[in-house]
Amino acid sequence: MSNVREAHQEYARPVARASSPTLSAAQLATLREHGAERTAAVGDVLFRVGDRRYPFIAIIEGEAVVLDAAGHEIVRHGASGFLGEMNLMTGQTVYLTALVAQPMRYIAVDREALRPLLFEDGPLGDVLLSAFMARREALQQRQDVGVEIVGPRSSEPTRRIVEYARRNRLPFAWRDTEQPDGAAFSTLIAGLERGELPLVRLPGGPELRGPSTGELSRALGIGLELGGLEEVDLLVVGGGPAGLGAAVYGASEGLSTLVVEGTALGGQAGTSRRIENYLGFPAGISGAELTSRAVTQARKFGARTATPYRAVSLRPGTDRHVVALEDEHEVAAGAVLLATGAEYRRLPVAGLDEYEGTSVFYAAGPPEAQRCGAARVGVVGGGNSAAQAAVWLARGGALVTLLHRRGNLRETMSEYLVLELERYGVAVRDRSEVAELHGADGQLEAVTLRDGERHALSFLFLFLGAAPCTDWLGDVVARDAKGFVLTGADAGAEGLLETSVPGIFAAGDVRSGSIKRCATAVGEGAMVVQFVHERFSGQHRTRAAAAASPT
């Protein structure tokens, strides 16, 4: 500890602190009731890059400095300030180091004690969660924080890991060894076989060669690691709004609840820059924040979340249904909710995969917006998600053109978003479809439309709707011609959201006839829990009747 203290004496000098939320005396008192008061000397390490566990820290007196992995100062927090970001909620390893800059007295609250407190104390929860989200978004925009992915864009596994990091909103840097700014990293992967790509350098120093998304997730401490066989009351397959809605209500009503998700919790809603029409948020809320709050709320009530675990098959039973997951995991459940949503539709053009993840994207987050400043950008789609992305990119300085195939945007888009497009100068082209991509080495240069017109574009964002994620179900449950799961009378079921197999339900975008709205999906997920209780109650009555009948 003394060596660390000596090496960082320079951080003891007083400096102007960055603007950051502070805690009131009453909030500090509340935190003290749930944590432990501690002291620390100048140079003491509060947590360091790569730590798997650290508490929430609220500063009573003194000052802490936050550093990146190279030792560069990012921010300071003083009296009434606090340390931490979204990994306190998700269980991820820490991406930064925190040292004591001035003698400190502080409150340490274990993350398991912090989570329920955020919902018991609304004002405190608002302050902390908003700050955590803002800090995570700020980290995403830095190139020197988080996971380092080293590999060429021509490597499909490399692009898959990069996309996984994007979808899960992980701070990361991609060292594309086929680009000039990444060529210096080529020596790191020299001699590696194609199957060993990408090289992933984790916070704190460990390296992975050619990891799967699951291996990377476990290495970062994200989510739950499942056993070979899990048994629960309610298994939710899919972590979008419908799945999370069911998790919150199921767990809060005493059901042992497990959510498994193949990519990132939040689904398509989690990638939305702003949801303006969700009840209770008149100023709007980002999809990422809504998702983070929902996940935290579900965990507060005891629901478990496991990602990335992709479902591969479903075996119906009488009292228990079994869902097989990749890597030889199985979950047996009294009731199963299918909430797998839908996957992004891709443009039917040649060579699309050469650009995906480098200049063609399916979501517009901070890393993409940063790359697109002052560039010509195309957004393809006519729905609300396309409009939200176009506005976000335009606000960041991009020159945005929205391409859609209908004659009038108002047929598929909310009026307030049509006005937002006008407000931020987004050019709109009706009856336009992309027919061909032009570029080299994964960098888009232009697109040709079906009418033969060519447009210079450096980046393309696709919001073309989605196809249901139901191929893994086979013919186990009834589906419509497009693959969406039939429920209620259409499936010959008694319950409104029950499928053709008793005890298996569907909610959200995966369900045939669903409205495809975030709030509706949450409502359907919550409604399923009532049907699950009825199922279990019916099973209890049936068993009781059987036990009482003469033999």
Secondary structure, 3 states (H helix, E strand, C coil): CHHHHHHCHHHHCCCCCCCCCCCCHHHHHHHHHHCEEEEECCCCEEECCCCCCCCEEEEEEEEEEEECCCCCEEEEECCCCEECCCHHHHCCCCCCEEEEEEEEEEEEECHHHHHHHHHHCHHHHHHHHHHHHHHHHHHHCCCCCCEEEECCCCCHHHHHHHHHHHHCCCCEEEECCCCHHHHHHHHHHCCCCHHHCCEEECCCCCEEECCCHHHHHHHCCCCCCCCCEEEEEEEEECCCHHHHHHHHHHHHCCCCEEEECCCCCCCHHHHCCCECCCCCCCCCECHHHHHHHHHHHHHHCCCEEECCCCEEEEECCCCCEEEEECCCEEEEEEEEEECCCEEECCCCCCCHHHCECCCEECCCCHHHHHHHCCCEEEEECCCHHHHHHHHHHHHCCCEEEEECCCCCHHHCCCHHHHHHHHHCCCEEECCCCEEEEEEECCEEEEEEECCCCEEECCEEEECCCEEECCHHHCCCCCECCCCCECCHHHHCCCCCCECCCCCEEECHHHECCCCCCHHHHHHHHHHHHHHHHHHHHHHHHHHHHHHHCCC
